[in-house]
Amino acid sequence: MSEKKLYAVKNDEGKYWDFEDRDDFWELNSASCPTTDNEKDAKEVIHDYGGHIVTFIEEPKKVVVSPEEAKNIDALINAKSYQQVIAFATFIFNHKNSKFVKRILKAITNGYTITLPAVDTKYLVYENVGGNTHGKFVLQARWDHPNHVFWNVSSQLLNGEEYRFTQEEIKRLKLKKYETKAVTDDEQ
């Protein structure tokens, strides 16, 4: 981001100099051009007519942080003791990556937004097993209870919660050799 600035000159009455007409201070809603990008012009107005410079700087882009990082940043900002500051320093220096440290310090300076943890995609696990002339059948995995899979035969894929598996579950239950189809909640 560039450090482009805009300047306005405001007098003690709360009125702004009009850089287009260059003749007087006006209410903000009446000034044709209350700002300039030339600091020298603003200083000349102050020298000749009084007032003070109001500087406008583009708001920096916020840094994306995890919920844990946000918690640590807030703890530092609201720290009321040396121990709380030391806890933040420990958090920072446990990450030996200088890019991480720079990103966290930038988040403190510029502000931050929190990323929500990614929702683990769920999959339907099945195998097309053929069938008669009226349609094909699908052998589909479903949960029997937390660590057991039951196989269901159907003419179509069923999409209830009991038919959904995460990648981790597919790996743990050794279902990798079967076909999978990613599903979302709006597909019900």
VENLINKA-V283504 format. One record per residue. N is the residue number from 1. RES is the residue in one letter. SS is DSSP state (helix for helix, strand for strand, loop for the rest). Layout:
BEGIN
n = {N & N}
res = {RES & RES}
ss = {SS & SS}
END
This chain:
BEGIN
n = {1 & 2 & 3 & 4 & 5 & 6 & 7 & 8 & 9 & 10 & 11 & 12 & 13 & 14 & 15 & 16 & 17 & 18 & 19 & 20 & 21 & 22 & 23 & 24 & 25 & 26 & 27 & 28 & 29 & 30 & 31 & 32 & 33 & 34 & 35 & 36 & 37 & 38 & 39 & 40 & 41 & 42 & 43 & 44 & 45 & 46 & 47 & 48 & 49 & 50 & 51 & 52 & 53 & 54 & 55 & 56 & 57 & 58 & 59 & 60 & 61 & 62 & 63 & 64 & 65 & 66 & 67 & 68 & 69 & 70 & 71 & 72 & 73 & 74 & 75 & 76 & 77 & 78 & 79 & 80 & 81 & 82 & 83 & 84 & 85 & 86 & 87 & 88 & 89 & 90 & 91 & 92 & 93 & 94 & 95 & 96 & 97 & 98 & 99 & 100 & 101 & 102 & 103 & 104 & 105 & 106 & 107 & 108 & 109 & 110 & 111 & 112 & 113 & 114 & 115 & 116 & 117 & 118 & 119 & 120 & 121 & 122 & 123 & 124 & 125 & 126 & 127 & 128 & 129 & 130 & 131 & 132 & 133 & 134 & 135 & 136 & 137 & 138 & 139 & 140 & 141 & 142 & 143 & 144 & 145 & 146 & 147 & 148 & 149 & 150 & 151 & 152 & 153 & 154 & 155 & 156 & 157 & 158 & 159 & 160 & 161 & 162 & 163 & 164 & 165 & 166 & 167 & 168 & 169 & 170 & 171 & 172 & 173 & 174 & 175 & 176 & 177 & 178 & 179 & 180 & 181 & 182 & 183 & 184 & 185 & 186 & 187 & 188}
res = {M & S & E & K & K & L & Y & A & V & K & N & D & E & G & K & Y & W & D & F & E & D & R & D & D & F & W & E & L & N & S & A & S & C & P & T & T & D & N & E & K & D & A & K & E & V & I & H & D & Y & G & G & H & I & V & T & F & I & E & E & P & K & K & V & V & V & S & P & E & E & A & K & N & I & D & A & L & I & N & A & K & S & Y & Q & Q & V & I & A & F & A & T & F & I & F & N & H & K & N & S & K & F & V & K & R & I & L & K & A & I & T & N & G & Y & T & I & T & L & P & A & V & D & T & K & Y & L & V & Y & E & N & V & G & G & N & T & H & G & K & F & V & L & Q & A & R & W & D & H & P & N & H & V & F & W & N & V & S & S & Q & L & L & N & G & E & E & Y & R & F & T & Q & E & E & I & K & R & L & K & L & K & K & Y & E & T & K & A & V & T & D & D & E & Q}
ss = {loop & loop & loop & loop & strand & strand & strand & strand & strand & strand & loop & loop & loop & loop & loop & strand & strand & loop & loop & loop & loop & loop & loop & loop & strand & strand & loop & loop & loop & loop & loop & loop & loop & loop & loop & strand & loop & loop & helix & helix & helix & helix & helix & helix & helix & helix & helix & helix & helix & loop & loop & strand & strand & strand & strand & strand & strand & loop & loop & loop & loop & loop & strand & strand & strand & loop & helix & helix & helix & helix & helix & helix & helix & helix & helix & helix & helix & loop & loop & loop & loop & helix & helix & helix & helix & helix & helix & helix & helix & helix & helix & helix & helix & loop & loop & loop & loop & helix & helix & helix & helix & helix & helix & helix & helix & helix & helix & helix & helix & helix & loop & strand & strand & strand & loop & loop & loop & loop & loop & loop & loop & strand & strand & strand & strand & strand & strand & strand & strand & strand & loop & loop & loop & loop & loop & loop & strand & strand & strand & strand & strand & strand & strand & strand & strand & loop & loop & strand & strand & strand & strand & strand & strand & strand & loop & loop & loop & loop & loop & loop & helix & helix & helix & strand & strand & strand & helix & helix & helix & helix & helix & helix & loop & loop & loop & loop & loop & loop & strand & strand & strand & strand & strand & loop & helix & helix & helix & loop}
END
